[in-house]
């Protein structure tokens, strides 16, 4: 004799699909929760913890900085990379403000900007002294103040 299943009883297949769907939602929400703004320390790694895309861009740009450039090409590449990293740090600072960082945290985060601007200026001087053909325009605090980002870009 065959057992008749009640027509409203859920099938095993449907419950497996629901379980798989719930697990995938949990994995996505866990990955999203890993990004935790604001960034508290001004490093590419900490920026990446808070804003994964900005942090990855920072790490890629920082990898192009040569701390002892030996030729014109290295100096130009390092200048562009330093400028890019500095702008990413400024964007992270702006994102931090949008995500409620305290003024103390913001102040601590931006402490290194003046030193990095000096490093850029020193690199330009080295380019001039070496007679490099392609010397970029000076980059200063006013230029850095022009950096902007929208909250939806704080990723």
N, C-alpha and C positions, 0 to 999 in steps of 0.2 A: 504494500500500500504506500502510495506517495504521500509525503507531507506537503501540505499546501502552505505556502508562505503568506503571511498577512500582507495585503497590498500596500499598507502604509509603512511597513518595516523597512528601515534603510538598508541598502545593499552594502556589502563590504567595500565594493569598488568606490562608491561615493564617499565613504568615510575615509578611505585612503587618500583620495584627492583632496578632501577638506584638510586632512592632516598635513599633506605636502604643502598646500597653499598657506596654511597657518605657519608652518616652519619657515617658508620663504619670506613671509612678512616679518617674522621675528628676526631673521638674519639681516634683512635690509634695515630695519629699525635699529638694530645693534650697531651696524656699520655707521649709520647716520649719527648715532649717539656718541661715537668715538671722537668726532670733531667737537671740541669744547671751547668755544670762544669765551672770553677774550684770551689772546696770547699774553702770558705773564712775563716772559723773558724774551729779549730781543735776539733770538737766534733763528736760523732757518728751520732747525728741527722743531723748536717750540712754536714757530709760526705754522709749521705743517700740522702740528697737533690741533691747533685751533682752526686753521684755514688750509685744508689739504692741497688745494690747487695753488694758492699763493706760495705755500711752503715748498711745493715741488718746483715751482718757477724759481724761487729763491735758491734752492740747492743747485739747480742746473746753472743758474747765472754765477753763483759763487764758485762753482767748479772751473769757470773760465778765468778766474782771477789768478794772475801770476804775481806772487809777492816779490819776485826778483826778476823782472822782465829784462831780457838781454838785448832785445832788438826792437825796432820800430813797430813791427807787427804785434809782438807780445805786449808792448806798452799800449797800443791802441785797443787791442782786445781786452786788456785788463781795465783800461779806463771805462770802456763801454759796460763791462761786467760790473764794475764797482758802482757805476751810476745806476744800473738796472737794480742791483741789490739794494741800494739806498732807497730807490723809489718803491720797491716792494716792502721794505721796512716801513716806509711812510704810509703805504696803503694799509698795512697791518695795523699801524697805529690808529688810522682813521676807522678801520673796522672795529678795533677795540672800543673806541668811543661809541660806536653805534650799538655795541653789545654791552654797554654799561660799565666799562672799566672806570675805576676811580681816578681822580686827578693825580693821586700819588702814583698809581700804577702807570698812568700815561707818562708822567714825568720820568719815572724810572726806565720806561720802555724807550723813550726818545733821548736819553742821556748821551748815547754814542754818536748822534748825528753830526755834531760839530767836528769830532775827530775824523769821521769818514769823509766829510767835506774837505778837511785839511789834506787827507790822503789823496783825494782827487786832484786838489790843487798842486800838491807835490809831484804827482805823476805828470801833470801838464808841464810843470817847470822842467822835469827830467826830459820830457819830449822836446821842449824848446832847446834846452842845453845840448841835447844829442843831435839837433838839426833834423828831427823827423819831418817828413813831408806833410803828413796828415795829423794836424793837431786840432782836436775838437775844441769847441767854444768852452769857456769856463762854465762851471756848474756851481751854483751857490745856494744859499738858504732861500733866496727869493724864488729860484727855480724849483726848489724842493717844495716850497709852499704852494706851488701851482699843481701839485699832484692831487688827484681826486679819485674817488671810487664810490660806486653806489652799493648799498647794502646787499642787493642780490648778487653782486660780484664778489662778496666776501666769502669765498669758498676755498 
